[in-house]
């Protein structure tokens, strides 16, 4: 039986993460946001390309994610690059903390989206950085896939 597809409104995607990192495990986390941040997200303004997650004093925080100020937010606006707390179960946080400390992995955000209930969620991944030769290998595979598709289209005509 096929899994039902979940409709998500994707707001931002970190496309470079799959090129720069070897993705090992994905999970969904909630975000603690203020009102003007949610309004700015609903207007499809966000950038998570240079962001990452890190364990600080009291939990897991999203660092360097850019959600621009809401234009009609007047004096109650938020800081665009402020730290945002990520909401996870304690078992998930413990597992991530152990992987980051012992194995030298990184937590990178992949997608920022609204779930069907209208809540802002972020898909984070436990990742290991790729070396230069790994990146070249990935690029070769991608180029070969494109070439193979071209050849198949030409043969089908």
Secondary structure as GFF3:
##gff-version 3
##sequence-region A 1 157
A	DSSP	beta_strand	9	13	.	.	.	ID=ss1
A	DSSP	alpha_helix	17	20	.	.	.	ID=ss2
A	DSSP	beta_strand	21	31	.	.	.	ID=ss3
A	DSSP	alpha_helix	35	42	.	.	.	ID=ss4
A	DSSP	beta_strand	52	56	.	.	.	ID=ss5
A	DSSP	beta_strand	59	63	.	.	.	ID=ss6
A	DSSP	three_ten_helix	74	76	.	.	.	ID=ss7
A	DSSP	beta_strand	84	87	.	.	.	ID=ss8
A	DSSP	alpha_helix	90	103	.	.	.	ID=ss9
A	DSSP	beta_strand	106	114	.	.	.	ID=ss10
A	DSSP	beta_strand	120	129	.	.	.	ID=ss11
A	DSSP	alpha_helix	132	156	.	.	.	ID=ss12
###
